[in-house]
Amino acid sequence: MADLWFGQAVQFPTGTSSRCRRFVPLSVASAVLLLLAGCGDAEQVAQADPSSPPVEAVPVRFGSLPLVERLSGTLRADNQVVIYPEFSGRIAEVLVDNGDEVATGQPLARINDAQIREQVRQAEAGHRIAQARLRQAEAQLAEADAQARRSRELNQRNLVSDLEYETLAAQRDSAAADVDLAEAELERAAATLAERTDQLSRAIVRAPVDGLIGARRAEVGMQVSSSSPLFTLGDLSQLHVTVNLTDSMVGYIKLDQPVRILAGEVVGDNLTLQGTVARISPFLDEVSRSTEAEIRIHKPDSRLRPGMFLPVDILYGDSKQATLIPTSAVFTDRNTGIESIYVLDTAIADPATIRESPENLSPPVGVQLQPVEIIARGQNEVAVANLASDRWVVTLGQNLLSADGRSRARARPVTWAHVLELQGLNREDLLTEVLEATGRRTAGANP
């Protein structure tokens, strides 16, 4: 909130007044006041009337607050998979490199297959032997069947005894059994050959999906097994962010809700992308009581890379109508943790006429510290229940006020756009603005 400290000192440029040119710990509020009013002007105001320090104030407004859930997730590519070899061996050839685009079925690497090729040759020989044995058994069956038929004809004419006929018939049945055995052996040989051939085909590691190659770990001569990762493959034209939802979030975060992906915190340029909640797993982990959701990015930026850790804002609805104030107006007591706001006793300007970069401070006005009842929190504003909609609240400079001493301030009216822009600055941006503004003021004073 507004009482957070940078925890570091700022060295102002050479030529700044001695009262400013020193190492000082800056709060967010005092740094921005120095930026907007100029170091010398702010100190002159404070010296002229130390009981009425300079602050910034904004008129509150009435409306509904977009409800936002801020989460962080991992960026992943569609069909992102880690590719492993399907059997052990030594890599003989690597056919792709990081960044290569591949199609489904394209060879990526070849594992030394000399041993498996020998096994395939042995299986082929076994298959041919089984075929020959089957033909031999079929020939013996045909001969035994012919002898049995002649014996039956002769037996019917009483030219061959019943014993001789039954012996030949048994030999025919034995030959038929030999054919069945040869057929089974042929089937087994064919299965062995198919297995060896399949193993030989797996010596070529192929792309299971279309995409780009990354995280290449395969090198020629490397001994690998089925647990050795070789590549990571994914389609970077379609990206999504996976986030974890707690059991309470599942109650209000639903499919197709809009999402802001704050990629600027990683790639810079204040890049914000749009997305939607595409999938939510219906099963919660029994230990963490959380589940995984997938956020689809509508138009991915080329600078995004799978594995990035990105903050996202899931917009899951609107609050009820209430008085709204910027988040920077909420002042948290360091000792008690109580949240309060500084409210001006009177309006200091017509809200419709406030300019984007106001310069004038108001005459001293009364300021009251008032506990606040927050009923909903958004990304940049909060909804409160116990504040009239025509009041003004201090957004910057709370650290210059004191709940037990100072009850007056000289307030600078600012717009909501101005406050929201400052709230979006991180510490480094704010320090840069302070130094640049001080440098410009120094250059103007010393042409």
C-alpha positions in Angstrom: 0.0 0.0 0.0 1.0 3.7 0.3 3.3 3.2 3.2 5.7 0.8 1.5 9.4 1.8 1.4 11.9 1.3 -1.3 14.6 0.3 1.2 17.3 2.0 -0.9 18.8 5.5 -1.4 18.7 7.8 -4.4 21.7 9.9 -5.5 20.4 13.1 -7.2 22.4 14.6 -10.1 25.2 17.1 -9.4 23.9 20.6 -9.2 20.7 19.9 -7.2 20.3 21.9 -4.1 22.2 20.7 -1.0 19.0 19.8 0.8 18.0 17.4 -2.0 21.6 16.2 -3.0 22.0 13.5 -0.4 21.2 9.8 0.0 17.7 9.5 1.4 15.3 6.5 1.8 12.3 7.4 -0.3 8.8 6.2 0.2 6.6 5.7 -2.9 4.6 8.8 -1.9 7.5 11.2 -1.2 9.3 10.0 -4.4 6.3 10.8 -6.6 5.8 14.1 -4.9 9.4 15.0 -5.6 8.8 14.0 -9.2 5.7 16.1 -9.7 6.4 19.2 -7.6 10.2 19.3 -7.8 12.5 18.8 -4.9 12.9 22.5 -4.1 9.2 23.4 -4.4 8.1 20.5 -2.2 10.6 21.5 0.5 9.6 25.2 0.3 6.0 24.2 0.8 6.9 22.1 3.8 9.1 24.8 5.3 6.5 27.6 4.8 3.8 25.6 6.5 5.2 22.4 8.2 1.8 21.5 9.6 0.3 21.4 6.0 2.5 19.1 3.9 1.9 18.7 0.2 -0.2 15.6 -0.9 -2.1 14.4 -3.9 -5.8 13.8 -3.8 -8.4 12.4 -6.1 -12.3 12.5 -5.9 -13.8 9.1 -5.2 -16.3 7.7 -7.7 -19.3 5.4 -7.6 -19.7 2.3 -9.6 -19.0 -1.4 -9.8 -15.5 -2.8 -9.4 -14.1 -5.4 -11.8 -13.3 -8.5 -9.7 -9.8 -9.8 -10.5 -7.9 -12.8 -9.3 -4.1 -12.3 -9.7 -2.3 -15.6 -10.3 1.1 -16.7 -11.7 1.5 -19.6 -14.1 3.9 -21.3 -16.5 3.8 -20.6 -20.2 3.6 -23.7 -22.3 3.3 -24.5 -26.0 0.5 -26.6 -27.4 1.4 -30.2 -27.8 4.6 -29.6 -25.9 6.2 -32.9 -25.3 9.5 -34.2 -24.1 10.9 -36.9 -26.5 12.5 -40.0 -25.2 14.1 -42.9 -27.1 12.1 -46.2 -27.0 15.1 -48.5 -26.4 18.6 -48.3 -25.1 21.6 -47.7 -27.3 24.3 -45.3 -28.4 23.3 -42.3 -30.6 24.8 -42.6 -34.0 23.4 -39.4 -35.6 21.5 -36.3 -34.6 19.4 -34.8 -37.5 18.0 -31.6 -36.0 19.0 -28.7 -33.7 17.4 -26.2 -31.4 14.9 -23.9 -33.3 14.4 -26.3 -36.2 10.8 -26.7 -37.4 9.8 -30.3 -37.9 6.7 -32.2 -39.1 5.0 -35.2 -37.7 7.1 -38.4 -38.4 10.3 -36.5 -39.4 13.5 -38.2 -38.2 15.2 -36.4 -35.3 18.0 -38.8 -34.3 19.3 -42.3 -35.1 20.5 -44.8 -32.5 23.1 -47.3 -33.4 21.1 -50.3 -34.8 23.8 -52.8 -35.7 22.7 -55.3 -33.0 19.1 -55.0 -33.8 19.7 -55.4 -37.5 21.5 -58.7 -36.8 18.5 -59.8 -34.8 16.3 -58.9 -37.7 18.4 -61.0 -40.0 18.1 -63.9 -37.6 14.4 -63.5 -37.4 14.1 -63.4 -41.1 16.1 -66.7 -41.3 13.9 -68.2 -38.7 10.8 -67.2 -40.6 12.1 -68.8 -43.8 12.9 -72.0 -41.9 9.4 -72.1 -40.5 7.9 -71.6 -44.0 10.0 -74.5 -45.3 9.0 -76.7 -42.4 5.4 -75.9 -43.1 5.7 -76.8 -46.8 7.5 -80.1 -45.8 4.7 -80.9 -43.3 2.1 -80.1 -45.9 3.8 -82.4 -48.4 4.0 -85.2 -45.9 0.3 -84.7 -45.1 -0.6 -84.9 -48.7 1.4 -88.2 -49.1 -0.1 -89.7 -45.9 -3.6 -88.7 -47.0 -3.2 -90.3 -50.4 -2.0 -93.5 -48.9 -4.9 -93.5 -46.4 -7.4 -93.1 -49.3 -5.9 -96.0 -51.3 -5.9 -98.1 -48.2 -9.5 -97.4 -47.6 -10.5 -98.3 -51.1 -8.5 -101.6 -50.9 -9.9 -102.3 -47.5 -13.4 -101.9 -48.8 -12.6 -104.6 -51.4 -11.0 -106.8 -48.6 -7.6 -106.4 -50.3 -6.0 -104.7 -47.2 -6.5 -105.7 -43.7 -8.2 -103.4 -41.2 -5.0 -103.1 -39.2 -3.0 -101.8 -42.2 -5.8 -99.3 -43.1 -6.0 -98.0 -39.5 -2.2 -97.6 -39.4 -2.1 -95.5 -42.5 -5.1 -93.4 -41.2 -3.1 -92.7 -38.0 -0.1 -91.7 -40.0 -2.3 -89.2 -41.9 -3.6 -87.7 -38.7 0.0 -87.4 -37.4 1.0 -85.6 -40.6 -2.0 -83.2 -40.2 -0.8 -82.5 -36.6 2.7 -81.8 -38.0 1.1 -79.2 -40.4 -0.6 -77.5 -37.5 2.6 -77.4 -35.5 4.5 -76.0 -38.5 1.8 -73.3 -39.0 2.2 -72.3 -35.3 5.9 -72.2 -35.6 5.5 -70.0 -38.7 3.2 -67.6 -36.8 5.7 -67.4 -34.0 8.6 -66.7 -36.4 6.5 -64.0 -38.2 5.7 -62.4 -34.8 9.4 -62.4 -33.9 10.3 -60.9 -37.2 7.7 -58.2 -36.8 8.9 -57.4 -33.3 12.5 -57.1 -34.4 11.5 -55.0 -37.4 9.5 -52.7 -35.2 12.5 -52.4 -32.8 14.7 -51.5 -35.8 12.2 -48.8 -36.9 12.4 -47.3 -33.4 16.1 -46.8 -33.7 15.0 -43.7 -35.7 13.6 -41.2 -33.2 10.8 -39.3 -35.0 8.7 -36.2 -34.2 5.3 -37.2 -32.8 3.8 -33.8 -33.6 4.5 -30.7 -35.7 6.4 -28.0 -33.9 9.8 -26.4 -33.0 12.7 -28.3 -31.5 14.1 -27.0 -28.2 16.1 -28.2 -25.2 18.2 -30.5 -27.3 20.2 -32.9 -25.1 21.0 -35.6 -27.7 24.7 -35.8 -28.8 26.4 -38.3 -31.1 28.0 -41.1 -29.0 25.7 -40.6 -26.0 24.5 -43.8 -24.4 20.7 -43.4 -23.9 17.9 -45.4 -22.4 14.1 -45.1 -22.5 14.4 -42.6 -19.6 16.8 -40.3 -21.3 15.2 -37.0 -22.6 16.5 -36.1 -26.0 14.4 -33.1 -27.2 11.5 -30.9 -26.2 9.0 -30.3 -29.0 6.0 -27.9 -29.2 3.9 -25.6 -31.4 4.8 -22.1 -30.5 2.1 -20.6 -32.7 -0.4 -21.6 -30.0 0.5 -20.9 -26.4 -1.3 -21.3 -23.1 -0.6 -20.5 -19.4 -1.2 -23.2 -16.8 -2.2 -21.9 -13.3 -3.2 -23.6 -10.1 -6.6 -22.9 -8.6 -7.4 -23.4 -5.0 -10.6 -25.2 -3.9 -12.3 -21.8 -3.1 -11.3 -20.3 -6.5 -13.1 -23.2 -8.4 -16.3 -21.7 -7.0 -16.1 -18.5 -9.0 -13.5 -19.0 -11.8 -15.2 -20.6 -14.7 -14.6 -21.5 -18.4 -14.5 -18.7 -21.0 -13.8 -15.9 -18.4 -11.5 -13.2 -19.9 -7.9 -13.0 -18.7 -5.1 -10.4 -19.0 -1.6 -11.9 -19.4 0.9 -9.4 -18.0 3.8 -10.4 -20.2 5.4 -7.0 -19.9 6.8 -7.9 -16.5 8.9 -10.6 -18.3 9.6 -9.3 -21.9 9.2 -5.5 -21.2 7.3 -2.9 -23.2 4.3 -3.1 -20.8 3.1 -6.0 -23.0 -0.4 -7.2 -22.0 -2.1 -10.0 -23.9 -5.7 -11.2 -23.8 -6.8 -14.7 -23.2 -9.6 -16.9 -21.8 -9.9 -19.7 -19.3 -10.0 -22.7 -21.7 -9.9 -25.7 -19.4 -10.2 -26.5 -15.7 -9.4 -29.9 -14.4 -12.4 -31.3 -12.4 -10.1 -33.2 -10.0 -8.4 -31.5 -7.0 -5.1 -32.8 -5.6 -5.8 -34.5 -2.3 -2.8 -32.9 -0.6 -2.7 -29.3 -2.0 -6.5 -29.1 -2.5 -5.8 -27.3 -5.8 -6.4 -28.1 -9.5 -4.9 -26.9 -12.8 -6.5 -24.5 -15.2 -5.4 -23.7 -18.8 -5.5 -20.1 -20.1 -5.5 -19.8 -23.9 -3.6 -16.8 -25.3 -5.5 -15.2 -28.2 -2.6 -13.6 -30.1 0.8 -14.8 -28.7 3.8 -12.5 -29.0 6.9 -13.8 -30.7 9.0 -12.9 -27.7 7.2 -15.4 -25.5 9.0 -18.6 -24.7 7.6 -21.8 -23.1 8.7 -22.0 -19.5 8.3 -18.3 -18.7 6.6 -17.5 -15.4 3.8 -15.0 -16.1 1.3 -13.2 -13.9 -2.2 -13.3 -15.1 -5.4 -11.5 -14.1 -8.6 -13.5 -14.3 -11.6 -11.2 -14.6 -14.4 -13.2 -12.9 -17.2 -10.6 -12.6 -18.1 -7.2 -11.1 -18.8 -6.2 -7.5 -22.0 -4.6 -6.4 -22.3 -0.8 -6.8 -20.2 1.0 -4.3 -17.8 3.9 -3.7 -14.5 3.3 -5.4 -11.1 4.6 -4.4 -7.6 3.8 -5.9 -5.6 1.1 -4.1 -2.9 3.7 -3.3 -5.3 5.6 -1.1 -5.5 2.8 1.4 -3.0 3.5 4.2 -2.0 0.5 6.4 -0.8 1.1 9.9 2.5 -0.7 10.3 1.9 -1.5 13.9 -1.7 -2.6 13.9 -2.3 -3.6 10.3 -5.5 -1.5 10.3 -6.5 -0.2 6.9 -7.5 3.5 6.7 -7.8 6.4 4.3 -7.1 10.1 4.6 -10.2 12.1 3.7 -10.2 15.8 2.9 -12.8 17.9 4.8 -13.8 19.7 1.6 -13.6 19.4 -2.1 -10.6 21.2 -3.7 -11.6 21.3 -7.3 -14.4 20.5 -9.8 -13.6 16.9 -10.8 -14.7 17.7 -14.4 -12.0 20.4 -14.8 -8.9 18.5 -13.4 -6.1 18.4 -15.9 -3.8 15.5 -16.5 -0.7 17.3 -15.0 -2.0 19.9 -12.4 0.6 22.2 -10.9 -1.1 24.1 -8.1 -1.6 23.1 -4.5 -4.7 24.0 -2.7 -4.8 26.2 0.5 -4.5 24.2 3.7 -7.5 21.9 4.1 -8.5 19.6 6.9 -7.6 15.9 6.6 -9.1 13.1 8.7 -7.8 9.6 9.1 -10.8 7.3 8.7 -10.9 3.5 9.0 -12.2 1.9 5.8 -14.4 -1.1 5.3 -13.3 -2.7 2.0 -16.0 -4.9 0.4 -14.1 -5.8 -2.8 -10.6 -5.5 -4.2 -9.6 -5.1 -7.8 -6.3 -4.7 -9.5 -6.1 -0.9 -9.2 -9.1 0.1 -7.1 -11.1 -1.1 -4.1 -14.8 -0.8 -3.2 -15.6 0.6 0.2 -18.8 0.7 2.1 -18.5 3.6 4.6 -17.5 6.6 2.4 -19.7 9.2 0.7 -19.4 9.4 -3.1 -18.6 13.2 -3.0 -15.4 13.0 -0.9 -11.7 13.4 -1.8 -9.1 11.0 -0.6 -5.3 11.3 -0.4 -3.5 9.0 -2.8 0.1 10.1 -2.4 1.8 11.6 0.6 0.2 9.7 3.5 3.6 9.2 5.0 3.9 13.0 5.4 0.7 13.1 7.5 0.4 12.0 11.0 -2.7 10.6 12.7 -1.7 12.2 16.1 -0.4 15.6 14.9 -0.9 16.9 11.4 -4.6 17.3 10.5 -4.2 19.7 7.6 -2.5 19.4 4.1 -2.1 21.3 0.9 -3.6 19.0 -1.7 -2.9 18.8 -5.4 -6.0 17.6 -7.4 -5.2 14.8 -9.8 -7.1 12.6 -12.2 -7.8 8.9 -11.8 -5.8 8.3 -15.0 -2.8 10.0 -13.3 -3.1 7.9 -10.2 -3.6 4.6 -12.1 -0.5 5.4 -14.2 1.6 5.9 -11.1 0.2 2.7 -9.5 1.4 0.9 -12.5 5.0 2.1 -12.1 7.4 -0.3 -10.4 10.2 0.8 -8.1 12.8 1.1 -10.8 10.5 3.1 -13.1 9.7 5.5 -10.3 13.3 6.1 -9.4 14.1 6.7 -13.0 11.3 9.3 -13.3 12.6 11.0 -10.1 16.1 11.3 -11.4 15.0 12.4 -14.9 12.7 15.0 -13.5 15.4 16.3 -11.1 17.8 16.4 -14.0 15.4 18.4 -16.2 14.8 20.9 -13.3 18.5 21.3 -12.7 19.2 21.8 -16.4 16.5 24.5 -16.5 18.0 26.3 -13.5 21.5 26.2 -14.9 21.3 26.7 -18.7 
